[in-house]
Amino acid sequence: MEETGGAGSTAYGASLAGGSFDFQKFVKQPQTIVRFLSWIFSIVVFACITGEGFSNLPHSNTARCMFNQNDSVCHYAVGIGVIAFLACSGFFLLDAYLPLMSNAQERKYAVMADLGFSGVWTFLWFVCFCVLANQWGRTEDVKAIPKDAAQATIAFSFFSIATWGVLTYFALGRFRRGVIDVAKNYTEPPLEQPAPYPPTYAPSVFAPTTYAPTTYSLYPSGGQDNYMQPPFNPISAPITQPEGDYQPPNY
């Protein structure tokens, strides 16, 4: 495709010609603020579980998960929180580097990665919240369990659903705007059309000519026949014999 937008054209929220990093503008972006909240919420979730999520019951020496002694629930929440923390850190850098990209195709892949990951993690946080709430409701002995840590884990899991859902919405909006911007700024080269005849041009009418065959004579017209017969040579003349008895020639 041929670029026709020039230096002022935009694609996926930034100029096609690239630009410098503006820290104040980056910090004030709604997407940056929501991503920062998601980053904080993920820290609270896995920090509460790793710090106070495992405790020993009075009649057991083994540390078990505070959510109905189901270690899988705690491991799942920690895994989701740690991956969300790392992903937010990576997407912070990607959002900062996005205006510096001068290639619209690279920006498209970056926005699609943000959209896909945010959508998946919204669903995983929803599953995490449902599992934590369900297992906490089934927990019987809560005297030796830090209730504040458990409730904070459930609450910030729910908040993470909202923040990652908003990030998904922002990524989807940026992807749609990017598709529209690219459609405006990039156009396919027009197909070459054959030039029509000018209106004043009229092709000449073909008139066939008659063919008259040319006759050739052996002698030029009006001339005389200058051909002379060769002189008589008796040696080369054929010898005729009268019909009758054959007689051999005498030498």
C-alpha positions as CSV (number, residue, x, y, z in Angstrom):
1,M,0.0,0.0,0.0
2,E,1.1,3.5,-0.6
3,E,1.2,6.0,2.2
4,T,-0.6,9.2,1.4
5,G,-1.3,10.8,4.7
6,G,2.1,12.6,5.2
7,A,3.7,13.4,8.5
8,G,0.5,14.5,10.1
9,S,-1.3,11.2,9.7
10,T,-2.1,9.1,12.7
11,A,-2.4,5.3,13.3
12,Y,-3.5,3.6,16.6
13,G,-3.3,6.8,18.6
14,A,0.1,8.3,17.4
15,S,1.6,10.1,14.5
16,L,2.8,7.9,11.6
17,A,6.1,9.8,11.5
18,G,6.9,8.9,15.1
19,G,7.6,11.3,17.9
20,S,9.2,11.9,21.2
21,F,8.1,10.5,24.6
22,D,6.0,13.0,26.6
23,F,6.0,11.8,30.2
24,Q,3.2,14.2,31.4
25,K,0.9,13.2,28.6
26,F,1.7,9.5,29.2
27,V,0.9,9.7,33.0
28,K,-2.4,11.6,32.4
29,Q,-3.7,9.0,29.9
30,P,-6.7,7.1,31.3
31,Q,-5.2,3.9,30.1
32,T,-2.0,4.5,32.1
33,I,-4.0,5.3,35.2
34,V,-6.2,2.1,34.9
35,R,-3.1,0.0,34.2
36,F,-1.4,1.4,37.3
37,L,-4.4,0.4,39.4
38,S,-4.4,-3.1,37.9
39,W,-0.7,-3.3,38.7
40,I,-1.4,-2.3,42.4
41,F,-4.3,-4.7,42.7
42,S,-2.2,-7.6,41.5
43,I,0.5,-6.9,44.1
44,V,-2.1,-6.8,46.9
45,V,-3.6,-10.2,45.8
46,F,-0.4,-12.2,45.6
47,A,1.2,-10.4,48.6
48,C,-1.7,-11.2,50.9
49,I,-1.6,-14.9,50.0
50,T,2.1,-15.3,50.0
51,G,2.4,-13.4,53.3
52,E,-0.6,-14.6,55.3
53,G,-2.5,-17.0,53.1
54,F,-0.9,-20.2,54.5
55,S,-1.3,-20.9,58.2
56,N,-1.1,-23.9,60.6
57,L,-4.3,-25.2,62.2
58,P,-4.2,-26.0,65.9
59,H,-4.3,-29.8,65.3
60,S,-1.9,-29.8,62.3
61,N,1.7,-28.9,61.8
62,T,1.3,-28.4,58.0
63,A,0.6,-24.9,56.6
64,R,-2.5,-24.9,54.6
65,C,-4.3,-22.3,52.4
66,M,-6.7,-20.1,54.4
67,F,-9.4,-20.6,51.8
68,N,-10.9,-23.9,53.0
69,Q,-7.5,-25.5,53.2
70,N,-7.4,-25.7,49.4
71,D,-3.9,-25.1,48.3
72,S,-4.8,-25.0,44.6
73,V,-6.9,-21.9,45.2
74,C,-4.0,-20.0,46.7
75,H,-1.6,-21.1,44.0
76,Y,-4.0,-20.1,41.3
77,A,-4.5,-16.6,42.8
78,V,-0.8,-16.1,43.3
79,G,-0.1,-17.2,39.7
80,I,-2.7,-14.9,38.2
81,G,-1.5,-12.0,40.4
82,V,2.2,-12.5,39.5
83,I,1.6,-12.8,35.8
84,A,-0.7,-9.7,35.9
85,F,2.0,-7.8,37.7
86,L,4.6,-8.7,35.1
87,A,2.3,-8.0,32.2
88,C,1.4,-4.6,33.5
89,S,5.1,-3.7,33.8
90,G,5.6,-4.9,30.2
91,F,2.6,-3.0,28.8
92,F,3.8,0.2,30.6
93,L,6.9,0.1,28.5
94,L,5.0,-0.8,25.4
95,D,2.6,2.1,25.9
96,A,5.5,4.4,26.3
97,Y,7.3,3.1,23.2
98,L,4.1,3.1,21.0
99,P,4.3,6.8,19.9
100,L,7.9,6.2,18.8
101,M,6.9,3.5,16.3
102,S,6.7,4.8,12.8
103,N,5.4,1.5,11.4
104,A,1.6,1.1,11.5
105,Q,1.9,-2.7,11.3
106,E,4.0,-2.8,14.4
107,R,1.5,-0.7,16.3
108,K,-1.3,-3.0,15.2
109,Y,0.4,-6.0,16.7
110,A,1.1,-4.1,19.9
111,V,-2.5,-3.1,20.3
112,M,-3.8,-6.6,19.4
113,A,-1.5,-8.1,22.1
114,D,-2.9,-5.6,24.6
115,L,-6.4,-6.4,23.6
116,G,-6.0,-10.2,23.7
117,F,-4.2,-10.3,27.0
118,S,-6.5,-7.8,28.7
119,G,-9.6,-9.8,27.6
120,V,-8.1,-13.1,28.8
121,W,-7.0,-11.7,32.1
122,T,-10.4,-10.2,32.7
123,F,-11.9,-13.6,32.5
124,L,-9.2,-15.2,34.6
125,W,-9.7,-12.6,37.4
126,F,-13.5,-13.3,37.3
127,V,-12.8,-17.0,37.8
128,C,-10.3,-16.2,40.6
129,F,-12.9,-14.1,42.4
130,C,-15.6,-16.7,42.1
131,V,-13.3,-19.5,43.4
132,L,-12.0,-17.4,46.3
133,A,-15.4,-16.3,47.4
134,N,-16.8,-19.8,47.1
135,Q,-13.9,-21.4,49.1
136,W,-14.0,-18.7,51.7
137,G,-17.7,-19.3,52.3
138,R,-17.0,-23.0,52.9
139,T,-14.2,-22.3,55.4
140,E,-15.4,-23.5,58.8
141,D,-12.7,-22.6,61.3
142,V,-11.8,-19.0,60.7
143,K,-10.4,-18.2,64.2
144,A,-6.8,-18.9,63.3
145,I,-7.1,-17.3,59.9
146,P,-6.3,-13.7,59.2
147,K,-9.7,-12.5,58.0
148,D,-8.4,-9.1,56.8
149,A,-6.0,-10.8,54.4
150,A,-8.6,-13.2,53.0
151,Q,-11.2,-10.4,52.6
152,A,-8.6,-8.1,50.9
153,T,-7.7,-10.9,48.5
154,I,-11.3,-11.4,47.5
155,A,-12.0,-7.7,47.2
156,F,-9.0,-6.8,45.1
157,S,-9.7,-9.8,42.9
158,F,-13.1,-8.3,42.2
159,F,-11.5,-4.8,41.6
160,S,-9.1,-6.5,39.1
161,I,-12.0,-7.7,37.1
162,A,-13.2,-4.1,36.6
163,T,-9.8,-2.6,35.8
164,W,-8.8,-5.3,33.3
165,G,-12.3,-5.0,31.7
166,V,-11.7,-1.3,31.3
167,L,-8.2,-2.0,29.8
168,T,-9.9,-4.3,27.3
169,Y,-12.4,-1.6,26.4
170,F,-9.6,0.9,25.9
171,A,-7.6,-1.5,23.8
172,L,-10.6,-2.3,21.6
173,G,-11.4,1.3,21.1
174,R,-7.7,2.0,20.1
175,F,-7.8,-0.9,17.7
176,R,-10.9,0.3,16.0
177,R,-9.6,3.8,15.7
178,G,-6.4,2.5,14.3
179,V,-8.2,0.5,11.6
180,I,-10.1,3.7,10.6
181,D,-7.0,5.8,10.6
182,V,-5.1,3.3,8.5
183,A,-8.0,3.1,6.0
184,K,-7.9,6.9,5.7
185,N,-4.2,7.4,5.5
186,Y,-3.3,4.5,3.3
187,T,-4.9,4.1,-0.2
188,E,-4.3,1.5,-2.8
189,P,-2.7,2.9,-6.0
190,P,-5.3,3.4,-8.7
191,L,-5.4,1.0,-11.6
192,E,-4.0,2.3,-14.9
193,Q,-6.8,3.0,-17.3
194,P,-6.2,3.1,-21.1
195,A,-6.4,6.6,-22.5
196,P,-9.5,7.0,-24.7
197,Y,-9.3,8.4,-28.2
198,P,-9.7,12.1,-28.3
199,P,-13.2,13.2,-29.6
200,T,-11.7,14.9,-32.7
201,Y,-9.8,11.8,-33.7
202,A,-11.5,9.9,-36.5
203,P,-9.6,7.0,-38.1
204,S,-9.3,7.2,-41.9
205,V,-11.4,4.9,-44.0
206,F,-9.3,2.1,-45.6
207,A,-9.7,2.1,-49.4
208,P,-8.4,-1.1,-51.1
209,T,-6.4,-0.6,-54.2
210,T,-6.9,-2.8,-57.3
211,Y,-4.0,-5.0,-58.4
212,A,-3.0,-5.0,-62.0
213,P,-0.6,-7.7,-62.9
214,T,2.4,-6.7,-64.9
215,T,3.3,-8.6,-68.1
216,Y,6.8,-9.2,-69.1
217,S,8.0,-9.8,-72.7
218,L,11.2,-11.5,-73.7
219,Y,12.2,-8.6,-75.9
220,P,11.8,-4.9,-75.1
221,S,9.0,-3.3,-77.0
222,G,9.9,-1.6,-80.3
223,G,13.2,-3.3,-80.5
224,Q,14.6,-5.8,-83.0
225,D,15.5,-9.4,-82.5
226,N,19.3,-9.3,-82.5
227,Y,19.5,-13.0,-81.7
228,M,21.8,-14.8,-84.2
229,Q,21.7,-18.5,-84.6
230,P,25.1,-20.2,-84.2
231,P,26.9,-21.2,-87.4
232,F,26.4,-24.7,-88.8
233,N,28.9,-27.2,-87.5
234,P,29.0,-30.4,-89.5
235,I,30.7,-32.2,-86.8
236,S,28.0,-31.6,-84.2
237,A,25.2,-32.1,-86.7
238,P,23.5,-35.4,-86.3
239,I,24.0,-38.1,-88.9
240,T,20.8,-39.4,-90.4
241,Q,20.7,-42.8,-91.9
242,P,18.2,-43.9,-94.3
243,E,15.8,-46.4,-93.1
244,G,16.8,-49.9,-94.1
245,D,19.9,-52.0,-93.6
246,Y,22.3,-50.7,-91.0
247,Q,25.8,-49.9,-92.2
248,P,28.6,-48.9,-89.9
249,P,30.3,-45.6,-90.5
250,N,33.7,-45.4,-92.1
251,Y,36.5,-43.8,-90.2
